[in-house]
Amino acid sequence: MSRVPDDVPEQSLDPKDWAELRAQAHRMLDDILDFTQGLRDRPVWQPVPRTVREHFCAPFPRGPQDLESVHREFLDFILPFGGGNAHPGFMGWVQGGGTVEGMLADMLAAGLNANLGGRDQAPLEVERQIVHWVQDLFGFPSTASGLFVTGTSIANLLAVLVARAARLGLEVRREGLGARAGKLRAYASTGAHGCIAQAMDLAGFGTEALRLIAVDDHFRIDGAALKAAIARDRADGLEPFLVVGSAGTVDTGAVDDLTLLADVAAAEKMWFHIDGAYGALGMLSPEIAPLLKGLERADSIAFDFHKWGQVPYDAGFLIVRDGTLHYDTFAAPAAYLRREARGLAGGSPWPCDFGPDLSRGFRALKTWFTLKVHGGDAVGATIAKSCALARHLERRIRAEPELELLAPAQLNIVCFRFRAPDADRVNAGIVADLQESGIAAPSATTINGKFAIRAALFNHRTEQRDVDAMLDAVLRFGGNHS
Ligand SMILES: *Cc1c(COP(=O)(O)O)cnc(C)c1O
């Protein structure tokens, strides 16, 4: 009896000792739960020491290392030096705090190693269910399409591409931008996020095809200026095709008059897109929802579950009223992606038909767990709480002669500064002091040409005592600087 000469020896990357792996896995889970439970006792952020940075200069590992010691490195060199956005004292940029349930769901999703590009599988039903929930929340028809993406930056880009196809026809996919495309113009306020201009760039129009319209005293798009700009462009032989409303601007939390924008878009036959990166989920709060009136009239809305929705990163989302047009903008036949009536290749259309991502993670699962475990009302209540905290902060700033309010709280963002002769320098110092102290981490921006300390209250863990601790520290550090 001769052995088959080319028998391939068994070898996989699964654990050799499952019992040992299991014990270590439970320790890892306990460690990260301890971290989350004890967040408040840690600094919000601390600078990454040089020795820690140097740790990441080790060469590519060709040999094995046991899981326990790799995890030890995580605990020593990574965990303490994160960006801090899970911490209740984090008040910078626009970042959610994450949920424990979302974290656990992400582990389950990784365990399944689900690829949500397509195919006939229950994980896609989870994503489809969330599409239906979003349709209901925003008052969109059941024919609207929805898609998880990394974030609102990409969702805005996809929306611009759908709007481009709506205006130029699907030929644009084959022929590229022709002469007519050079005449197309889009409109958003000066408060719009920079990714709108970037989307215009990436879609081939160029950033100058985006008109940035002045804002009013409340940092909302100026309707008269918008109409004038559109009329001027038409008179010049240009073709207005897209208006982008902001539902919560990044600097001040301003919500454009969405009803006005819907009216303008309807009258001018333009696509109406909303960047609702964080603000759109304000629909979960009965207190905030009325501010978003007109949202239900948009052609498309981009938003993130990972900001006010608190789902762990990343979980961006795009919903498009005309699901057929959305499909037609991206779907591309390929023999290796053939759809069948039976078998695993069933269940068409697939998410890969609605955007450029073919391999896609199971972002829907951490969103599903977060929404189901807590319920939309509780998430909405934390959204309303963050707005109440912003109003508290605003009241304290107004009452404090050493402080100047630069932008009132529209939602959950407050911009202010410490009064000082050399205010820009002093306030930049205060922000850095705050971050390095580990007490709180606001960020900075410029409001009407003035350097502003920007407190953006997105984390569901942030309470009044955290906001007060931040403001007390501003007064203390401000005193040291001036
Ligand atoms: C955060 C944000 C974006 C970008 O979203 P990402 O998820 O970071 O890509 C766009 N617009 C606004 C108003 C934002 O707050």
The ligand as an SDF file (V2000), in Angstrom:
LIG
                    3D

 15 15  0  0  0  0  0  0  0  0999 V2000
  -19.0410   63.9060   11.5050 C   0  0  0  0  0  0  0  0  0  0  0  0
  -19.6780   64.6970   10.4230 C   0  0  0  0  0  0  0  0  0  0  0  0
  -19.4660   64.3810    9.0840 C   0  0  0  0  0  0  0  0  0  0  0  0
  -18.5280   63.2970    8.6560 C   0  0  0  0  0  0  0  0  0  0  0  0
  -18.9950   62.0550    9.0720 O   0  0  0  0  0  0  0  0  0  0  0  0
  -17.9880   60.8210    9.2800 P   0  0  0  0  0  0  0  0  0  0  0  0
  -18.8350   59.7770    9.8780 O   0  0  0  0  0  0  0  0  0  0  0  0
  -16.9140   61.3150   10.2150 O   0  0  0  0  0  0  0  0  0  0  0  0
  -17.4480   60.4740    7.9500 O   0  0  0  0  0  0  0  0  0  0  0  0
  -20.1610   65.0960    8.1300 C   0  0  0  0  0  0  0  0  0  0  0  0
  -20.9950   66.0850    8.4780 N   0  0  0  0  0  0  0  0  0  0  0  0
  -21.2010   66.4330    9.7610 C   0  0  0  0  0  0  0  0  0  0  0  0
  -22.1640   67.5350   10.0790 C   0  0  0  0  0  0  0  0  0  0  0  0
  -20.5440   65.7540   10.7720 C   0  0  0  0  0  0  0  0  0  0  0  0
  -20.7600   66.0800   12.0590 O   0  0  0  0  0  0  0  0  0  0  0  0
  1  2  1  0
  2  3  1  0
  2 14  2  0
  3  4  1  0
  3 10  2  0
  4  5  1  0
  5  6  1  0
  6  7  2  0
  6  8  1  0
  6  9  1  0
 10 11  1  0
 11 12  2  0
 12 13  1  0
 12 14  1  0
 14 15  1  0
M  END
$$$$
